[in-house]
Amino acid sequence: MSVGGRVPVYELMGVREVAGGLLLVPPGSAGRAADELRLRLAAWELGRGRWEAVAQGFSDVLVARWRPADGGPPVLVKCPRTGEAVRALVRERDAIAVLAAQVRRPELRELLPRTLDSRLGGRPPVLVQEVLPGVPGDVLLSRRPELAAALTASAFDVLAELRGATSGSSWDGRLVDGWLGHRLAVLSDRVRWCRGAEGTAGLLALRARLRRELTEHPTEVAWTHGDFTPGNLLLRSPVPNESPDESPNGQPPAPSSGGQPTVTGLVDWADALADGPVVVDRASFALALGWLLEGRSWGEQVVHALRTGGLRRPETGELPLSGVLLAWLWHVSANLEKSRRFARNRRWLREVLVPVLRELAGSAPPPR
């Protein structure tokens, strides 16, 4: 198997089919020679078969689809490139296992990617999952942005089912400190600017504001996905696409019979919590829609929410400022924890992280 140049993601949109959440490209376009070695070692562990496709992107996890030689269904193979990526996959594997055991409705369990084999302590570390059918929501919206409201309704229906199966409420400051402490520490540890005067002031203001809001009012708690965005949802379109979406068996999936897309899978559970704040998933979805549909960065949207007191979108309705800030904190801390590349990405820092903390630092009350 040879490894050639990368294919940019934007060139794949609309010209490559999608299966199980992957933008599929020939293995010859995988990118790095090191990945070729990872795939060769993984193939040795998996036995007879062949690589069908390799996902492109900037993640620290190499993701590929493998078809066994015995005629069985294809599987998703995740090969972490870094220690942070290994830990993220361990969290994802364990969260899915615990949630699947707690959820009683089989329709909800079917949305979770089952772990077929886990060798994350091996050489090379590998996680094997089933391939779920459907089109990623961000790809569907790039083709049909008019489905944004219907797609959001389907997504929030799934959240409602998840909340109904696992929810409660809390005023517990210790729980809130658990949500905030580690994530704020990640920002301070990974980003040098956050350790300076302005960054530190912003982090302190963020912690004070969120802790006050979340402990003075009851906070709904349930299983939360933690990265609930259209790109982590797999769906069936409500009408046939001009170019049918590929399913694991190579046949186009039947279109949804209703007027809105049907959710067929929910992937990437590395940031899930059994006792997380419910609002974080709804707010994450709203911020992701602003980026996908209007090109507004998460930082720009959160700064606007800070100045207006909340976030409102036609697809999601009104969201409280505390939920928007939580979603932003989940987003930036998870990216920094999963990959050190974000801490070196000046554009990402300038557009997503720094503006929010600067706004918080500027609006914080003076010390008494």
N, C-alpha and C positions, 0 to 999 in steps of 0.2 A: 504494500500500500504506500503510495507516494503522498507527500504533503506539499501543496503548492501555495499560491497566494490566497489572501482572504477575499471573500465576497462581501461587500458592504451590506448591512442589513437593509438599507433603503432600496437597494437594487433587487432584493428578494421579494419585497412587498408586491403582491399582485402577480408575480411571475413564478413563484414557487408555491406548491401546495403545503398545507400545514397538517401535522398529525401530532396529537398528544402534547400540544404546547410548543412544538419545535418549528422554527423556520428551517426547512430541510434543504441541505446543499450536498453535493457530491463529496465524498471523503477527500478527494483530491484538492478541495478548496479549504481544508480544515485550518491551515494557517501556520502552525508552529511544528518544527521538527520534534520538539519535546512531546507534543501531543501524539505524534505518531508512535513514539515509544510507549506512552501510556496505553494507547489503544491496542498495541501488540501484546503488552503484558496482560491487559484485561481480557483479550480474546483467548489467551492461553488459559486463563482461569475459567472462562465461560464454556470452553469446549468447542465443538464444531459448529460453524455458522459463519455469518458474514455481517459486516457493518453496512447498513443501508443508508445512513445519513448522519451528519454531525451538525450540531447546532452552532451558530455563530453568535458572538456577543462579547461582552467585556467581563463576564463573570469569572471568578476564580474556580469555577467548576466546569470541567469539560463534560458535555452531555451529548450522547450519541444513541442511535437506535440500532439494536442488534437483532437479527433474525436467526434463530436456531436452525441447524441443518435438518432436524427431525420434523420440520413442517409445523412446529408450534407457533403461537402468536409472537410477534416481535415484542421486545422488552426495551425499557429505557435504562441506559447505563450511565451513572454519574461518577466521574473520576475527579476527585478534588485535586487542585493544583497546589494548595497551600494548607498549612495547619489550621488557619482560620476556616477554610472551606470544609475541612474534615469535621471540625466542631459544629459547623452549621448543619451539615448533613446528619450528624448524630442527633442534633436537636430536632430536625425535621422527622427523621425516622421514629424517634421516641414519641413525639407529639402525635403523629398519625396513629401509632399503635394504641396510645392511651385514649385518644378521642374515639377511635373506632370501637373500642371496648365499652365506652360509655353511652354512645348513641344507639338508641333502640331501633329507630326507623331504618330499614334497609335502603330506602331511597337516598337517605343522607349518607350512609356509609359508602354507597356506590360512587359518590363524588370524590372519595379520597383515594389517592394512588396507593395501592397495596405494595408493601415491600416483599419482593420475591427472594432476595438474597442480600445479606449485608456482610461485607468484609472490610469494614472501615478501619479495622485494626491491622489489616494485611498489607502486603507489598505486591502490587500497588493497592491502596485503599479503593474500594468499589462499593457502590450502592446500586442495586438492581430493583427497579420498580415496574409495575405494569404500565402499559401505554393506554391512556384514556383517550376516547374519541373527542372530536370537536375542534373548533377554531378558537384561538386565543382572542379574548375580547378586544384587545388593542388592534389586532389585525382586522377583525370584523368592523370596528369603527373606522379604520382607515379606508375601508371599502365602502361602508355605508354609514356615514356619520348621523344620518337621520334616525338611526336605531338607538341613539344614546339614551333616550328616556325609557324605551322599552327594555333595553339591556340593563339599565340601572334597576328597574322594577324587578327583573328576574334575579339580579344579584342580591337585592335587599330581601327578597323572599327567602333566599337561602340563609341569609343572616338571621332572619326572623325564626326560621326553623331551628337553627343552631342555638339561638338565644332561648327559645322555648324549651329546648331539651336540657340546658345547662345553667340557666341564669339565676341570679340572686341580686342582692344589693348590699352596699357596704359603706360605712363611715370610717373605716379602720385606717388610721394614719400610718400604721405599720405597712399595710398593703400598698398605700400610696407611695411611701418611701421606697418600697421594693420596686415599684414601677419606674420611679424617677432616678433613684440613686445610681444604679449601674449605667443607665443610658447617659446621664449627665457626665459621669466619669469617663465614658468612652470618648465623648467630645473633647474633654479636657486632656485626655491622654494622647489621642491621635492627632489633634490639630494644634499646632504651636500657637496660632493666633488666639485660640480659646484660653490660653494660659496667660495672656497679656491682660492689661487693665480693662480694656473695653470688652474683650471676650469673657473675662471672669465676671464683670458686672452684668453682662447679658445672661450668663448661666445662673447667677444668683437670683436675678429678677425672674427668670423663667421658673425656677424651682419655687420661689415664694408665691408667685401667682398661681401656679398649678396646685401646689399643696393647699393653699387657702380655698380655692374653688372646689377641690375634690374632697376636702374634709368638712367643709361647712354645709355641704349638700349631699344627700344620698347619691351614690354612684352605682349605676347598674353594672354588675360583674357577670361575666360568662366566659366561655371559650371564645377567644379572639384569634383571628388568623394572623394579624400583625403586619401583613403586607397585602391587604385586600384591595387590589387594583385590577382594572380590566385585563391586564396582561397575564394575571394568574388565574383567570377564569377561562374555562373551555365551554363553548356553546355550540348549539345547532341553530342555524339561521332560520327565521320564520318562513322564508321562501327560498327556493333553490338559487344558488349562486350561479353567475355566468360560467364560472370555472369551479366545478364541484370540489368540496373539501374532502381530503383523503382521510379515511378512517383506518384503524389498525389492520383490518383485513384487506385493504386495498380497494374497498368499495365505497362510493360516496354515501354518507349518512343520510337518512331520511330527514327532510326538512321538518321543523317544528310545525305542529298543526295549529297552534294558537297564533295570536297576533304579536307575540314577543318571543325573543330568543329563549331557548331552553338551556339551562345550565347542565352540562354533562361532566364537569370535573372542576376541582379546585386544587391547585398545585402550589408548591413552595411554602411549606409550613415551618420553616426554620425559626420564625419569629413568633410562633403561636404561644399562647398562655392559657392555662386552664381557668385562671381567675383574673382575666384582663378587663380593662374598661371597655364596655361595649361600643361606646361612641367612637373609638379609635378606628374601627373598620369603616364605618360610614364616612367619617371625615377623610380617611385615606383615599377612598373611592372618589369623593368629590374633588380633592386636590389633583388626583390623577386625571380626571376628566378635564379639568382646566388646562392641564399640560397637553393632553392628547388632542383636544378639540380646538383650543385657542392658542397653544404655544406659550402659555403663561407658566413660568417656572414656579415650583413650590414656594421658593422664597418670596417672589413677587406677590403670590396669592396670600401668604401668611402675613406679610407686612400690611397688605390691604385689610385683612381681617383684624389685625391689631388696631388699625386706625378707625375701623367702622364698628368694631365690637362683635363681629361674627362673620360667617361665610354663608352666602346663599347662592344656590344654583337651581335652575328650573328643574333639573333631573332629580335633585336630592332634597330640595327644600332648605330650610334654615338649619344651620349647624352652630352650636355654641362655640365661643372662642376657646374655651378650655379643650374641647374636642379637637379643634384645628391645631392647637399647639401640641397636644399629645400626638396627633398623627404626624406632625412635622418631626417631633423628637424621635418617634419610633423610626421614621424613614431615614433620617440622617444618621442616627446611631447604628441602625442595622447595616447600612451601607458601609460605614466606617469600620464596623466590627467584622464584617464578612470579607472586606478587601481593603488593604492599605493603599490601593490605587486612588481611592477617593481623596485621601488626605494630601495627595500630590497633584490632584486635579484642580488647578487654580480657577478654571472657569466654573466648575461645580461649586467650589467654595465661595466664589464671588457672587454666584447667582442664587444659590440655595441656602447656604449656611450663614454667611457673614451678615447679609441684610437683616435677617430676623433677630439675631443677637444684638446688632447695633440698635435696632428699633426698640427692643426690650430695655437695653441699657439706657437709652435716651428717655424712655418713659417711666423708668423706675423712680419711686419717691426717694428723696434724699435721706441718708441715714440720720437717725435721731441721736 
